[in-house]
C-alpha cells in the first residue's frame, strides 16, 4: 500500500504542476487582452460592491502576483498590483471572483461560514499534523503518529469545504460581469476560462492532501492485512 500511495502522490504532484502551468498560461494570455470598456480590476470590484450595497467594503492593492483575496475580518477586497491597475480580461475575472466572496460574506453564505470556523483546526493540522506523524514513527509512538494523522485530516476537510465556496464565488463573478455588462458576450468565455482553471488548483490541492493522508496511513499500517 505504501508503494501505491507513493505512486499516487507522484501522479497528483505531476497533475498539480500541469494545472499550475495551465493557470499561468491562461492567466498570462488573457492578462494581455484589455476589455472593451477599459475598466480596471479595481474599478470593476468597486462597481460590483456598490451595486450590492457593500459601500463599506474597501478595495485595496496588495503586493505580489495572484495574491488576490477577500479579507472577511477587515472587510476588504485585496487585489494584486497587476490586477488592481490592469484593464485585462483576466484582471476583471479575478476581481469579480474576490467580490463574489465579499457578497457571500454579506449574505451569510453557509459554506463560507463553515470554512471560516474550520480555519483554526486546519492551520493546526497543517503545521502540527505531519510533525506528529513523523515524530511518532521515529519514536515508535503509534498513538502520537495517529494523532498527527487525525489532525491532518482537518486540512482535507477544510479544502473540501473550500471547493463549493470557490465554485460559488466564480459562478457569482460570471453573473456580475454579464448582468452589469462589464464584459461583452465575446469577452465572457475568457473570464470563464480563467476562473475554471483557477478552480482546478483547489481540486489539485485537495487531491494532494488526500494522497499525503493515504501515504501517512500506509506508514501507520492502516489497511494492512493481518499476517
C-alpha positions, 0 to 999 in steps of 0.5 A: 500500500505504501508503494501505491500511495507513493505512486499516487502522490507522484501522479497528483504532484505531476497533475498539480504542476500541469494545472499550475502551468495551465493557470499561468498560461491562461492567466498570462494570455488573457492578462494581455487582452484589455476589455472593451470598456477599459475598466480596471480590476479595481474599478470593476470590484468597486462597481460590483460592491456598490451595486450590492450595497457593500459601500463599506467594503474597501478595495485595496492593492496588495503586493505580489502576483495572484495574491488576490483575496477577500479579507472577511475580518477587515472587510476588504477586497485585496487585489494584486498590483497587476490586477488592481491597475490592469484593464485585462480580461483576466484582471476583471475575472479575478476581481469579480471572483474576490467580490463574489466572496465579499457578497457571500460574506454579506449574505451569510453564505453557509459554506463560507461560514463553515470554512471560516470556523474550520480555519483554526483546526486546519492551520493546526493540522497543517503545521502540527499534523505531519510533525506528529506523524513523523515524530511518532514513527521515529519514536515508535509512538503509534498513538502520537503518529495517529494523532498527527494523522487525525489532525491532518485530516482537518486540512482535507476537510477544510479544502473540501469545504473550500471547493463549493465556496470557490465554485460559488464565488466564480459562478457569482463573478460570471453573473456580475460581469454579464448582468452589469455588462462589464464584459461583452458576450465575446469577452465572457468565455475568457473570464470563464476560462480563467476562473475554471482553471483557477478552480482546478488548483483547489481540486489539485490541492485537495487531491494532494492532501488526500494522497499525503493522508493515504501515504501517512496511513500506509506508514501507520499500517492502516489497511494492512492485512493481518499476517 
